[in-house]
């Protein structure tokens, strides 16, 4: 995974997906986070993003 490419694709309401089964993913995460923070991105948990809703497994949620 190329950290610059991943960070460069981020946009409003972005939810970057990375899968640990790919060899380069885990080593790239610190650079992706750093790059996005430099661009003033804020990281939140899914629960915080969905609040005040209480998401339940199997339901479709729209932001």
C-alpha positions as CSV (number, residue, x, y, z in Angstrom):
1,X,0.0,0.0,0.0
2,X,1.3,3.4,-0.9
3,X,0.6,5.8,2.0
4,X,0.7,8.9,-0.3
5,X,-1.7,7.4,-2.7
6,X,-4.1,6.4,0.1
7,X,-4.0,9.8,1.8
8,X,-4.3,11.5,-1.6
9,X,-7.6,9.7,-2.3
10,X,-9.2,10.9,0.9
11,X,-12.1,13.3,0.5
12,X,-15.0,14.7,2.5
13,X,-16.7,11.9,4.5
14,X,-13.9,9.5,3.4
15,X,-13.7,6.1,5.1
16,X,-10.5,4.7,3.8
17,X,-10.5,0.9,3.8
18,X,-7.3,-1.0,4.4
19,X,-7.0,-4.8,4.8
20,X,-4.3,-6.2,7.0
21,X,-4.0,-9.3,4.8
22,X,-2.1,-7.1,2.2
23,X,1.6,-7.0,3.2
24,X,2.1,-3.2,2.9
25,X,-1.0,-2.1,4.8
26,X,0.1,-2.2,8.4
27,X,3.5,-0.5,7.8
28,X,1.7,2.2,5.8
29,X,-0.9,3.2,8.5
30,X,1.3,5.6,10.4
31,X,2.2,7.6,7.3
32,X,-1.4,7.6,6.1
33,X,-2.6,9.0,9.5
34,X,0.2,11.5,9.6
35,X,-0.5,12.7,6.0
36,X,-4.2,13.1,6.7
37,X,-3.6,15.0,10.0
38,X,-1.3,17.4,8.1
39,X,-4.3,18.0,5.8
40,X,-6.4,18.8,9.0
41,X,-8.4,15.6,9.0
42,X,-10.0,14.5,12.2
43,X,-10.3,10.9,13.3
44,X,-13.3,9.6,15.1
45,X,-14.8,6.2,16.0
46,X,-17.8,4.9,14.1
47,X,-19.9,5.2,17.3
48,X,-19.0,8.9,17.6
49,X,-19.6,9.5,13.9
50,X,-23.1,7.9,14.1
51,X,-24.1,9.6,17.4
52,X,-26.7,10.1,18.7
53,X,-27.9,7.0,16.7
54,X,-27.2,3.6,18.1
55,X,-26.1,1.5,15.1
56,X,-27.0,-2.2,15.2
57,X,-25.5,-5.0,13.2
58,X,-27.3,-5.8,10.0
59,X,-28.9,-2.3,9.5
60,X,-28.0,0.1,6.8
61,X,-27.1,3.6,7.9
62,X,-26.7,6.7,5.9
63,X,-24.7,9.7,6.9
